[in-house]
Amino acid sequence: MRPPSLSQWSGGGKLFTHRGHAVFYRESGRGGAGAALVCIHGFPTASWDWHRLWPALCRAFAQVYAPDMIGFGLSAKPTAYAYSIFDQATLHEELLRERGVTRVHILAHDYGDTVAQELLARHEERLARGDRSLVVESCVFLNGGLFPEVHRARLVQKLLASPLGPLVARLMNERSFRRSFAAIFGPRTRPSREELREFWSLIAHNDGRLVFPKLIGYMAERRAHRERWVGVLQKTTVPLHLIDGPQDPVSGAHMVARYRELVPKPDVVVLPGIGHYPQVEDPAGVETAFFEFHGRIRT
């Protein structure tokens, strides 16, 4: 099975409703018994980020889910909406509940890492009260701001989070996006013009850039809820794994160093020369590391 094109990805999706809004998601898998996998994308992109891994993931798991979170990709992007990490975690729980999932593995990236941290915190809270309605069986993180004190926000992120955010969002166009987005990739693995156009098309869908100033609130949320989200990494019994591109200026080698410092028995794979989007830049490397980890936890 070859990775789907963007048109195939978009055309093969489904919709469910979250707080009255349509949310796009992809669903596939080999079928049969076993825990599902949910893939949680980052900011400012969408579930399309996973397309190069999709065939391998769907061969390995009974069901694989990849939603575009609200405000992203092909999902609704309401302007009058209280965007938050907590709400995005609830969105994933609602999708999994609707699809009858009770056991799940997580693969997350960037903004999605923080959503995964909240899902882990809720998992621990459910277990503490004897609730096994949704059990998280493992969590794999790609590059992301797991520790707010070492997250190196880009200038455009800082501007979006400032009072100038709405103006900056309105002035954003494909050309400025290409320039800032390509800079977070590895020097030899930067996306082609066509790939950048595909990423931008998903951002531009439904004027998505206009909700960026609200979505970017996740940086402040990370600081406000650090104890909860970093604490769960230190306390959980769920197997954790980090796959990181060290050339990432936002959450590369410096984030790996912090992970090794704070997370007990850190299980880490570093992909040389890779930047912020390992699943796009080096899908083979991510696939190998991901399945080696799953091979270890299943033995």
N, C-alpha and C positions, 0 to 999 in steps of 0.2 A: 504494500500500500504506500503510495506516494503522499507527501504532505499536501493537504488541500490548498488550492488557490484562495485568494481573498473572496472571490465571488462564490466559490464552493462553500467556503466557511460561512459566509453570510447567508447563503441560500439554504444551508443545511441546519440552521438554528431553529430554536423554539422560543416561545415566550411564556413567562409566568408573571403574575401580578404581585408587586410589593408596594404596600401603602398606596394602592390605587394607580400605580405606574407600571408600564410594561418593561420587563427586564428580559433581555436577550440572553440565551445560553446555548451552549453546545452540549450534546449528550451522546455518548457512544460507549463502546466496550465490547469485550468478548462474550458477555453474557454469563449466566450460571451463578453459582454461589461465590461469596467472598466479599470483603470490604470494598467499598467504592473509593475512588480518588477524586478529590476536588482540587482544581487548579485556580489559584487566586492571583490575578494580574496586578500590575503596578500602575503608578501615575506617570504620565498622563495617557497611557495607552489602553489596551483592552485584551480580551481573551484571545484575540488573534496572535498575541505574543507566543502562544503555546503551539502554533500550527506545525512547526518543524518537529516537535516531540510527539505530536498527536498520534500518529500511526503506532509507534512503539508503546505508548501509554495504553492505548486502546486494546492492543494485543495482550497486555499483561494484567489488566484489571477488569473485573466483571462489569463495572460501570465507571465512566469518567465524565465529570461535569466541569464545565468552564464557563461561568457567567461573565457577562460584562456588568460590572457593578453599576448601580444607579449613578448617573452623571458621566458615564464612560461609554465609548464605543457605540454600539447600536441600541443601547438601552435608553430609556427616557432620561432627559436632562432638565428637569424642572428648575426654574430660577428661584421660585419661592419654596425652598426646601431646606431642611436642617440636616445638611450632610455631616456625617460623623463616622468614625471607625466603628463605634458601637452599632450604629444602624446597618453598616455594611456587613458586620458579623451576623446580625439578625437576618439580613437578606439571605446569606448562605445557609443559615439554619432552616429558614422557611423553605428554600429550594430543596434541601436534602430531605426535610420532613415530607414535603409534597411528593417527592419521588420515592418515599418509603425507605430511605437510607437510615440505618441505625449504627453502622460501623464505617468509619471513614479514615483514609489517609489524606494528608494535606501536602501540596506542593505550592509554594508561595514565592512571590517576588516583590521587592520594593514596598509600596503602599500595602500590597497584599501581605507582606510579612507582619505588619502591625495588626491587620485583620486576623491573621492566623494566631498571633499572640493572644488576642482577645478570645478567640475560639478555644484556645488552650486553657485560658483562665476559666471560662465557663465550663469546660469539660471537667476541670478539677473540682469546681463547685458542685457540679452534678454528682460526681463520684462521692463526694463527702456526705451527701444526703441520700446515697443509695440509688440514684437515678441513672439508669443506663440506657436512656432513650436515644442518646447519640454519643457514641464512644469514639474518641480520636485515638487511632492506633499508632500513628507516627506523623512527624512533621519535618519536611525538608524546606529549608530557606535558601533562596538565592539572594543576590545583593540587595540590601535594603537597610533602612535605618532602625535596626534593632535596639540601638543604644543612642538616645537623642544627643548625648554629650559628645559623640564623635561623628554625628551626621553633618556632612559638609554641604549645606544647601547651595545650589547654584544661584547666580545673581537673579535670574528670572524668577526663581522660586521665592527669593526674598522680596522681590518687587511685588509679586502676586499676593504675598502675605501682608503687604504694607497698605496704607490708605490709598496708594496709587493702583492697587490691584485691579479694580474694574477698568481703568483706563488702559493699563498694560494689556489686559486680556483683549480688549477691543482692537488694539493696535497690532496684536499678534497675527501673523500671516504665515503662509507656507514657507516663505523664504527665511524668515527669522526662526521658525521652528526647525528647519533643516540645519541651520547653523548651530543652534544651541543643543539640539538633540544628538547630532553626530558626534559632538565633542565629548560625550560621556561613554562612548564606545572605545574599545582598544584601538591603537593606532593602525593596526593592520586588519581590523575586522569591522570597519565602519560600513554602515548600510549603503546600498546603491541608491541612486536617485529614485528608481522605481520603488524600492522598499520604503524610502522616506515618504514618497507620495502616498503609499498605502497606509502608513501610520497616520499621516496627516488627514487622509480622507475619513478615518474613523474618529479623529479628534474633531474635525470640522462638522461631522454629522450632527444635525440638530443644533448647530451653533454651540458646540460643546465648550469652546474656549471661554464662553461667557460665564460658565459656572466654575471656572478654575479658581477664582478668588475665594469661593466657598469651599471647594474641595481641598485647597491648600491648607485649610485649618488643621489638617492632620498633623502638621509639624508642631503646632502648639499643643494638640492633644497628646502627642508622644511625651512632651515635657511634663504635662499635667498628670499623666497616668503612668509615669515611668516606674514607680514602685510596683504597680500591678503587672505591667507588661514585661519588665525585666525580671521581676520577681518570679513570674511563672516559669521562665527559662531556667531559673536556678533551682526550682522546687519540683517541677513536674517529673513524673516517672515515664511519661511518653517519650519514646526514642526520638531524638532530635539529630538533624544533620544539616550542615552548612556547606553549600557549594558556591564559591565566590570567584569573581573576576577581579584580580588585584589591581588592574589598571584603571579601575573605576575611580574617578575623582570624588564621588559622592560617598560611596560606601565600599571601598575596595580594601586594600591591604590593612589600612588603619582600623577598619571595622573588624576584620579577622583577628587582629591583635587583641582588641577589646573582648571579642567573643571568647577567645582562648583564656583571657584573664578572668572572666566573670562566670562562664558556664561550666559547671562540673563535667569532667571527662569529655571535653569538647571533641566532636567528631566532625572534621573539616577536610574538604578537598578544595585546593586552590588551582585554578585553571590559568596557567601562564599566558600572558599577553592579552587576556580577555578583560573587557570593561564591564559596564553596568548591566548589560543584557546577555548573560551567558547563554540563555536558551535560544537566542537569535544568533549570537556570534559563534558559538561552539556547541551546537545541539548534540553532536556525538560525544563530546566530553561530559556534558550534563547527563546525557542518557547513561553513559557508563558509570558515572559516580552515583547516580540515583539508583540504578538497579543493583550495584554492588552493595549499597546500604540496605536496600530491601532484602537482598539475599542474606545479609548478616542477621537482620532482625527476625527473619522467618525461620532460621535454623535453631 
